[in-house]
Amino acid sequence: MTVALVVTRPDTEPWWQWFTVAIAVEEVYRRDWMPGADATAAVWLPLFQAGCPVEGKDFPAVTMELLTLRAWALTQPFDEARREAIIGRIDSLIDALGELLAGTGGEVEVFIGQEKGGIRISMPPFTFQARASARAYQQVRLGPVGTPKFWEKVV
């Protein structure tokens, strides 16, 4: 089984129905993501192991936890390939959350958790401009903790 982000609303737009982001297979999520979630006192990340819905208004909180997990992963004694894989998935998830907020005006709900077989897991390609705008949105939206100085320390 795979821990993935799947759009559940809006369901009226055909493109959003196929917007999914694979995060990690269950074993990798348990081995690599959960210790980081525990170490950083994350609230949302542990919920994703089993799965839960997340509304657009909660994306900034999830993004903060992902940024904190990213910083944690950089300090761990993972081999380079493993670290790059974890950070790459975190960055893809952050980009996807930003893209979804921008593309739906915040009127979005996703399910992040385990998806059993039969679901198409694919990540649409993000343009450089979309990535930059998503990151810029996150810097502004995250408030005092998300100031550029904080961002520079995390990234």
Residue pairs with C-beta under 8 A, 6 or more apart in sequence:
1 25
1 26
1 114
1 115
1 116
1 117
2 22
2 23
2 24
2 25
2 26
2 114
2 115
2 121
3 22
3 23
3 24
3 25
3 26
3 29
3 33
3 48
3 49
3 51
3 112
3 113
3 114
3 115
4 20
4 21
4 22
4 23
4 112
4 113
4 114
4 115
4 119
4 121
5 20
5 21
5 23
5 93
5 96
5 97
5 110
5 111
5 112
6 19
6 20
6 110
6 111
6 112
6 115
6 119
7 16
7 17
7 19
7 20
7 100
7 108
7 109
7 110
8 53
8 109
8 110
8 111
9 107
9 108
9 109
10 16
10 104
10 107
10 108
11 17
16 103
16 104
16 108
18 120
18 122
18 124
19 96
19 100
19 124
20 119
20 120
20 121
20 122
20 123
21 92
21 93
21 96
21 121
21 123
22 89
22 121
22 122
22 123
23 29
23 33
23 48
23 89
23 93
23 112
24 32
24 33
24 89
26 49
26 114
29 48
29 49
30 49
32 73
32 78
32 82
32 86
33 45
33 48
33 49
33 69
33 86
34 45
34 46
34 49
36 42
36 45
36 69
36 72
36 73
36 76
37 45
37 46
37 65
37 69
38 46
39 72
40 65
40 68
40 69
40 72
42 65
42 68
42 69
43 61
43 65
44 52
44 54
44 58
44 61
44 62
44 65
45 65
45 66
45 69
47 112
47 113
48 112
48 113
49 113
49 114
50 113
50 114
51 111
51 112
51 113
51 114
51 115
52 111
52 112
52 113
53 109
53 110
53 111
54 62
54 109
54 110
54 111
54 112
55 108
55 109
56 100
56 101
56 104
56 106
56 107
56 108
56 109
57 106
59 97
59 98
59 100
59 101
60 138
60 141
60 142
60 143
60 146
62 97
62 112
63 94
63 97
63 98
63 138
63 142
64 142
64 145
64 146
66 90
66 93
66 94
67 94
67 151
67 154
67 155
68 154
69 90
70 87
70 90
70 91
70 154
70 155
71 153
71 154
73 83
73 86
73 87
73 90
74 83
74 87
76 83
78 86
92 123
94 134
94 135
94 138
95 126
95 130
95 131
95 134
95 135
96 123
96 126
97 134
98 130
98 131
98 133
98 134
98 135
98 137
98 138
99 126
99 130
99 134
100 108
100 110
101 108
101 134
101 137
102 130
102 133
102 134
102 137
115 121
126 134
138 146
139 146
139 147
139 148
139 151
140 146
